[in-house]
Amino acid sequence: MALSSLFPRPLLIYDDECGPCTRFARAASAFSRGWIRTAGHGSQEARNAKTAVFPEGYDATKMFWLINKHGAFGARSGLAPLTQGIMAGWLRGGKNDDTFSALRNPVCSTPDNALKRLAKMLSHGATFRF
């Protein structure tokens, strides 16, 4: 089975222990009208996707990932596919069945750390094409 067939709708994998990251994932899901599915790095769905997509031993928890039928796009590389997924959601919509945990990492939510995460996201990126 081809990897592209596993992701008919985009999947956004994010740090589910980080408040700003969770808000980012909620916004992506809401703006796409549920077309973009979300899963925290620790969820079973994310672990299954990461096992299928990434090479053995690769640490995918360093950034958020948008996985679609074309590949896996991390951080900066994922912004354009994320925008495309949001626009596709405006046209297609989807069932918004995402659940978000209430876990928050208080250290992550400080303004300094949120800015550091944003700067890191904009300066780093990775792509795994199918």
N, C-alpha and C positions, 0 to 999 in steps of 0.2 A: 504494500500500500504506500503510495506517495505521500510525503509529508504535507504537501499542499492540500490534499483532501482531508487532512485532520483539522484544518482551520478554515472552514467555510466563512466564519465570522472572525474578525480580529480578536485576539486575546491580549489584554494588557496585564502583565505581571508586575506587581509593585511591592514595596516594603510595607507589609501590613502592620508593622509595629511602630510606624512613624506617622504622626498626625498629619503633617503637610503632604506626605506621600499618599495617604488615604484620601485626603481631600482632593488631590490631583486625580486619583483614580475615579472617585465619585463624580467629579466634574466631567471627565472624559466619557463616562458611561451616560451621564445625564445629557450632555450636549449631543451625543450620538443617538439619543432616544433609545438606548439599550442595545444598539447594534454592536458596540464594542463591549465584549465580555471582560470582566476583571477577576483577577485571582491574586491573593497575597502569596508571597514567596513560600510561605509555610503551608499553603493549602495543598490538598491532594491533587487537584487539577493542575496547579502550577508545577508540582513535582513531576507529574506524568508528562507534561509538555516539555519541561526542561530535559528530562531523560530522553525524550524522542528527538529533540532538536540539537542539543549541545553535545560536544565531544565529552567522553568520560573524563572526569577530573576537572572540568571547567567550572569555575565559580561564577555562576550567573547572578548571584545576589548583590553584586557591586552596583547595579543600576536597574532602572525599570526596563522592561522589554515589551515591545509590541510585536506579536507574532501573527502573521497573516499568511495567505496562500503563496506569497512570494518569498518569505523568509522571516528571520527574527532580527529585529532592529532595536538596538539598545541606546538609551539616553538620547544624545543629540541626533543620532541616526534615526531614531524613532519618531522625531517630531513631524517630519513630512508625512510618513505613513499614518500617524495619529490624526493629522489634519484631514487626510483623505478618508480615513475611517469615519470621522465625525461628519464630513460632508455626505458620505454614502449613507450614514444613518439618518440624515435628514430626508433622504429620498426613500430608503427602504424601511427604516425603523427596525425594531426587533423587540423581543421580549426581555424586559429589564428584570432579570431574576437574580441579580447580583446581591450578595449579602456582605456587609461590611462589619468587621468586628469592632468593638469599642476599645480595643487595646491601643494605648498611646504610649510612646516613649517620651517622657517629659523633657529629656535632654535634647531630643531631636526637634522639639517644637519651639525652642528659643529662636528669636529673630536672627541671631548670629549663625546658628546651625542651619536654619532654613536657607539663609543666603549662601552659606558654604555649599549646601546640597544643590542649590540652583546653579551656582558657578561650576560645580563639578559636572552637573548634567550637561551644561552648555559646552564644556571643554572636552568631554569624553564621549565616545561612541563606539559601537561595534556592530557588525553586520554578519549574519550567517544566512546566505541565500540558499533557497531550495533549487 
